[in-house]
Amino acid sequence: MKKSSSKIMVKQVKGKHSKINLDEYSEMKRKVRNLTKVNGDLQKGIKTLDANKRNLERALEREKNASVEKISQLVDEKGKLKKRCVRLQKKMKISDPSPAVETSISHY
């Protein structure tokens, strides 16, 4: 056993041609299986997160498109209402509308 300056114990590794006993092999095999399982679980988690991210991005894009469409509809309605107000003003032959009416029409 070696000691480092931060008081962490490091197990000495056997040489390249050293043989391990059956208990050491079984322990190593168990650890490899555990690590493989943990790695697989992490990969599944990453795939799930990526799928959720894509779904959220699609939903955001749909909502952006819907809001742009709604704004476009509101602008069209605003223009139609302004034209209708001007026609009504002409139909009623209002030659000198009150400033409030003129101001409200011009804001559209």
C-alpha positions as CSV (number, residue, x, y, z in Angstrom):
1,M,0.0,0.0,0.0
2,K,1.2,3.5,-0.9
3,K,0.3,6.7,0.8
4,S,-0.1,9.9,-1.1
5,S,0.3,13.4,0.3
6,S,-3.5,13.7,0.7
7,K,-3.7,10.6,2.8
8,I,-5.5,8.5,0.2
9,M,-4.7,4.8,0.2
10,V,-3.8,3.4,-3.2
11,K,-3.7,-0.3,-3.7
12,Q,-0.7,-1.6,-5.5
13,V,-1.4,-3.1,-8.9
14,K,-0.1,-6.5,-9.8
15,G,2.4,-6.8,-12.6
16,K,1.4,-7.6,-16.2
17,H,2.3,-11.3,-15.9
18,S,1.0,-11.8,-12.3
19,K,-1.8,-14.3,-11.8
20,I,-4.9,-13.5,-9.9
21,N,-6.8,-15.9,-7.8
22,L,-10.4,-17.0,-8.3
23,D,-11.8,-14.6,-5.6
24,E,-10.0,-11.6,-7.2
25,Y,-11.3,-12.6,-10.6
26,S,-14.9,-12.9,-9.3
27,E,-14.7,-9.5,-7.6
28,M,-13.3,-7.9,-10.7
29,K,-16.0,-9.5,-12.8
30,R,-18.7,-8.3,-10.4
31,K,-17.3,-4.8,-10.6
32,V,-17.2,-4.8,-14.4
33,R,-20.8,-6.0,-14.5
34,N,-21.9,-3.2,-12.1
35,L,-20.1,-0.6,-14.1
36,T,-21.6,-1.9,-17.3
37,K,-25.1,-1.7,-15.8
38,V,-24.5,1.8,-14.5
39,N,-23.1,2.9,-17.9
40,G,-26.2,1.4,-19.6
41,D,-28.5,3.2,-17.2
42,L,-26.7,6.5,-17.9
43,Q,-27.0,6.0,-21.6
44,K,-30.8,5.4,-21.3
45,G,-31.1,8.5,-19.2
46,I,-29.3,10.6,-21.8
47,K,-31.5,9.2,-24.6
48,T,-34.6,10.0,-22.5
49,L,-33.4,13.6,-21.8
50,D,-32.6,14.1,-25.5
51,A,-36.1,12.9,-26.5
52,N,-37.7,15.2,-23.9
53,K,-35.6,18.1,-25.1
54,R,-36.7,17.5,-28.7
55,N,-40.3,17.3,-27.7
56,L,-40.0,20.6,-25.8
57,E,-38.3,22.3,-28.7
58,R,-41.1,21.2,-31.0
59,A,-43.8,22.4,-28.6
60,L,-42.0,25.8,-28.3
61,E,-41.8,26.1,-32.1
62,R,-45.5,25.3,-32.5
63,E,-46.4,27.9,-29.9
64,K,-44.2,30.5,-31.6
65,N,-45.8,29.8,-35.0
66,A,-49.3,30.0,-33.4
67,S,-48.5,33.3,-31.8
68,V,-47.2,34.7,-35.0
69,E,-50.4,33.6,-36.8
70,K,-52.5,35.1,-34.1
71,I,-50.7,38.4,-34.3
72,S,-51.2,38.4,-38.1
73,Q,-54.9,37.8,-37.6
74,L,-55.2,40.7,-35.1
75,V,-53.4,43.0,-37.5
76,D,-55.8,42.1,-40.3
77,E,-58.8,42.6,-37.9
78,K,-57.4,46.0,-36.9
79,G,-57.1,47.1,-40.6
80,K,-60.7,45.9,-41.3
81,L,-62.0,47.8,-38.2
82,K,-60.2,51.0,-39.2
83,K,-61.7,50.7,-42.7
84,R,-65.2,50.1,-41.3
85,C,-64.9,53.1,-39.0
86,V,-63.8,55.3,-41.9
87,R,-66.8,54.1,-44.0
88,L,-69.2,54.7,-41.1
89,Q,-67.7,58.2,-40.7
90,K,-68.2,59.0,-44.4
91,K,-71.7,57.4,-44.4
92,M,-72.7,59.5,-41.4
93,K,-71.2,62.5,-43.2
94,I,-69.3,63.6,-40.2
95,S,-67.4,66.5,-41.6
96,D,-65.8,67.6,-38.3
97,P,-65.5,64.6,-36.0
98,S,-64.7,65.2,-32.4
99,P,-60.9,64.9,-31.7
100,A,-61.5,61.8,-29.6
101,V,-63.0,59.9,-32.5
102,E,-60.4,61.1,-34.9
103,T,-57.6,60.2,-32.5
104,S,-59.0,56.8,-31.9
105,I,-59.4,56.0,-35.6
106,S,-55.9,57.2,-36.4
107,H,-54.4,54.9,-33.7
108,Y,-55.6,51.9,-35.7
